Amino acid sequence: MASKPPPPRPAPRLYLATRELDDPSQLAASLPGLLAGADVAAVLLRLRETDQKTMISRIKALASAVQDGGAALLLDGHVELVARAGADGAHLNGIAAMEDAIPSLKPDRIAGVGGLATRHDSMAAGEAGADYVLFGEPDSHGQRPSVEAIAERLQWWEELFEPPCVGFAVSREEAAEFAAAGADFVLVGDFIWADPRGAKAALADVEQAIKQAHAAALEKQTLEKQTPGKQPPGKEMTGQG
């Protein structure tokens, strides 16, 4: 008997990055509505530096809102606070930071990584146990690759490797481009919070763009009689709550 073709990969899910936060109370109040209005897999919490006790308190103030909404809460760095504050994991910048963090995060929590300048770095991150790899974020000088280069890297990764890949989008158009290229998740942030319509409307809009681009890409593949991209197990980020 001929084997069944693999099912088409699902549409990418949203990964929402916060602004750099000081007082999280306003965000905590708005999160339930935001998470109910769009398919957000995870929230990346960016905290302003202060003493650890205060930071833990601020993380806890958001953790239940995120996790009760069905999303995972990841910290931007601050690996030492993840378990103490009840977060689901951390996003690390670069291979060295990830390797340092793995022992304290695994196996119960998520270790994601960005700052991957080369394909070799990306493969090393996957081999070291990264739960996802992020492509397209700005470097320390605010520079980032072209949209085409980011899309190409996402497509390369999606076709060859099992861990999920995330595209860092700075606009609705980029989110659609990365969805078509094969991203499993699309990270959105500043342009969502700056949208004059409000974050809820912006999230719904970008989610629709992602779904449309994903559907168009699958249709194109079908017309070209190409096998849809893989859908390996474990491509998800889930909260503990």
Buried (B, 14 or more C-beta within 10 A) or exposed (E): EEEEEEEBBEBBBBBBBBEEBEEBEEBBEBBEEBBEBBBBBBBBBBBEEEEEEEBBEBBBBBBBBBBEBBBBBBBBBBBBBBEBBBBBBBBBBBBEBBBEBBEEBEEEBBBBBBBBEEEEBBBBBBEEBBBBBBBBBEEEEEEBBEBEEBBBBBBBBBEEBEBBBBBBBBEBEBBBBBBBBBBBBBBBBEBBBEBEEBBBBBBBBBBEBBBBBBBEBBEEBEEEEEEBBBEBEEBBBEBEB
